[in-house]
Amino acid sequence: MTPHVASLRLAHGGGSGVVFSDDGYLITNAHVVGRDRRGVATFSDGTEADFVVVGADPLSDLAVVRVGEAPPAARLGDADKLVVGQLVVAVGSPLGLAGSVTAGVVSALGRSLPVRSGRAGRVIENVIQTDAALNPGNSGGALADSSGRVVGVNTAVAGIGLGMAVPINATTQRIVDTLLVEGRVRRAYLGVVGVPAPLPDEVAEHTGQRAGLRVVEVVPGGPAARAGLHAGDLVLTVGRARVADAQDIQRQLFAEVIGTRLPITVLRNGAMVDMVAAPTELAG
């Protein structure tokens, strides 16, 4: 893994990045690049290369940069297949020490990490918690499994012996693909806050669905409120796809649904209620 990870130096800070494409693209954290547009990458063999920032998405804390020449791409894994207790290795440049490796285990899954960009706020779902030692400079580096596949991008030190990583999964790869093409990620906005909740036994038996998202708050005047959602509703489907947690909704709220008619089914007072929301664009 070490040859695929670079130390990134920018005018206002630095961190690490992981080569994920044979075309010289690296993935890192949005907070590592900040507002800078270029910098210098140093690889484990001492090779240096200038890079430019292709795009950044503060609401997932992911960014993409490109160098002229880079080592071959690292293999990407699927964080959705991780289990607690699984061995993981963090590779990065803590405290500016390039090519540093620390080992640990996945100590928890399904964590949430709140992020903000301007006035917009969001929660990164299914963050990986690990006890592999992380220090300043590890941000943007690789969290790899024992087969050398990148399953996360190290993003935060949560305390002594506790680190967080943005998972590499289908949602993450969609964000990266959008950054490669457009340089930013446009998101749709519903204006609803919820927590996972089990479905009543009779509803679970009828639908074959075990859980939904209990609405805790509906933002006044937002798309969800205009559609008729209420606090206490149990969201079953959005866009005709089953919903069991907030990520199931977030993975649908990308540019293509802005201004469209998005069907929503909720369980309210024991009855299923269908409604239609028109998501707006999430403003930064």
N, C-alpha and C positions, 0 to 999 in steps of 0.2 A: 504493500500500500504506500510506503514512504515515497517512492519516486513519483507518485501521482499527486502528491500534496505539495503546494508551494506556500512560501511565506510572502504575504502581500504587504507592501509599503506604500502608503498614500500620504498626501500632504498633511492630513489631519488625523492620522492614526494608522492602524494596520491590523492584520489578523492572518488568516489562512484561507486557502482556496483549494478545491479539488478538481482535477481535470476529468471531465465527464464526456468529452467529445474528442475524436481524433482531429477535429478542425481547430483545436486550440482553445476551446471554451472551458472555463472553470466556473464552478458554482461556489458561492460564498454567502455570507450574511449581508443583508441590506445595511445593517448598522455598521458593518466593517467599512463599506465604501462611502457611506454617508452621502454628502453632496459632491464629493470628488468625482472627477470623470476619467482620471488616468492614474497610473502608478507603476511600480516595478515589482515583478514576481521573481522570487529566488527559489530554485528547486534544490532538492537534497544533494545533488552533485555539484552545487555551487553556480550552476548556470543562471544568468539573470536575463529577463526579458521584459520589455515595456508592455503594459496592458492598457486597454481602454475598457470602460464600463459600458456594457451593452444595454443593461436595464436593471432596475431594482424594484422590489415590491416590499415596502416596509410592513405591510399587513400580513405577510407570511415570513418576514425577516429573511428573504432570499434575494440574491442578486446574481447576475451573470457577467463575467468579464472575459475578454479575449486577448490572448497573446499571439505573437507571430508564429513562434514555434514552441511546441510543448511535448512532453512525453506522451506515450499512448494513454488512452482513456482508462480510468478505473472502471471496474465492473460495478453496476448498480444493483442493489438488492431490493427487497420489498419489506419495509418495516411492519406492514400489517401481519406478517408471518412470525414476528418476534414473540418470544415468551419470556416471562420473568425468570431470572436466573441464568439466562443465556450469556455466554462469554462475548464481550465486545472490546474493541481496541480503539482508542482515540489517537489520531495522528494529526499533528499541527505544529504551530510555532509558539508555544507558551513563553511569555516574557521575551520574545524575539529569538528563542532558541529553535532554529529550523530543524525539522525532521524528528521532533520528539514524539515518543510513543508511550502511552500509558494503557494499562489493561484493567478491566473490571467486569462487572456484570450488569445486565439490565435489571435495575432495582425496582422499577415500576413502569407501567404502561398506562396510556389513557390520560396522562396529565394534561392540563390546559395552561397556556401561557398568554396572558393579556398583552396586546401590543397596540400602539397608537401611531397614527400618521396625520398630523394636523388635527382637525376636529374629528376625524374618523377613528373609531375604535373597533377592535375585533379580537377574537380569541383564537389562537392557534391550537387546534385540537389534536389529541393523540400524540402529544410530545413525549419523547422517550426520556426517562430518568435513568441515569447511570451513576455508579460510584467510581468510574474511571476518573482519575485526577484531571481536572481542567483548571487552567489559569488564564489570565488575560493574554490574548494572542492565539488561544485555541479556537476562538470564534471563527466560523467559516471552514474549519477543518473537518476531516472525515471521522465519522463513527462507523466502524466496520465490524462485520461479524467474523467468526472464526474461519470462514472460507474466503475472506478478503473482499467481500462485497460491501459497498457503501450503503448503509441502511439509515444514516442520519447525518445531518450537518450540525455540528456542535454550535450552540447559540448562546448559552448562558451558564454562569456559575451560580447555583442557587444556595450554596452554603458549603461548609467544610465537608468534603467527600460527597458532594451532590452536584451533578451537572445535568443540563437539559440539551436535547438535540431535536431539531425539526426533522420529522420522519421523511424518508424517501418512500413515496408510494404513488399511486395513480394521480392523486390530487396535486402533489408536489410536482410531478413530471409535467402535468398540464400547465402549471404556473411557469415552469422553466421554459416550456415550448412557447408560451405566450410572450415571455420576455425576449426570447430569441427573435421573434417575428416583429413584435410591436414595441419592445423596450419598456413596457409597463403593463399592469394588469387592471383592467376595468372590472368592477364588481357591481352586482345588483344588490339592492337594499330592500329588506322587508320590514324591519323595525319590530322584531319580536325577540324576546329572551325566554329561554326554556331550559328545563332539566329533564333527563331521561326518567321515564316512569313506566312501570309494568301495566299492561292492558288487563282489564277484568277478564276472568277465566272464560266467560261465555263469548266475549268478543275475540279473545285470542283463539279460541277453538273455531269460531266462525271464519276468521280472516287468515288464520295460520301465522299471525304476527304476534310476537310476545311483548313488544315494548313500543312506546311512542315517545313524543316529546311534550311534556306538560308545560303549557304556556304560563310563565311567571309574570311577565310584563309585556304589554303592547305599547309601543311608542305612540303617543297621541298624534293624530294627523298623518301617520306613516302609512305605507301601502297595506300592511297587515290590518291596521285599524280600519282603513277604508273598506277593506274586504269583509270586515265583520268579525275578525278574530277577537276573542275575549280572554282575559286571564282566567286560568282554570281549564281551558280547552285542552284536549289531548290530541296533538297532531299525529295523524296516522300516515298520510301521504302528502307529498309536495311534488307537483309535476308528474303525478301518478307513480312515483317511486316511493317505496316504503321509507319511513323515517323512524329511527330509533335513538338518535342523538343529534346534537347541533351540527356535527360534521356532515350528516346526511343532507341537511339543508344547505350548508355552506358550499358543498361541492357542486351544487346546481346554480349558485348565484354568481355566474360569470356574465360577460358582456352580452351573450346571445339572448338572455332572457329579459334584459332591460326593456321596459315598455311593452312586453308581451303579456298575454293572459296566462297566468300560472295557476292551474287548478290545485286546490288544497282541500283535503278531507280531514275533519276533526271529529272527535267523539265528545259530545256535549250532553250532559244529563242523561247518559245512556243511549243517546241516539246519534247516528252518523249524520253530519252536516257537511254539505259540499258548498264551496265558495270559490271565487276567483280573485286573485290579487294581481296587480300590475306593478311589478318591482321597478323602482327608480334607480338611477346610478348613485352609488355610494360616493359622496363627495369627500375629498381629503381636507 
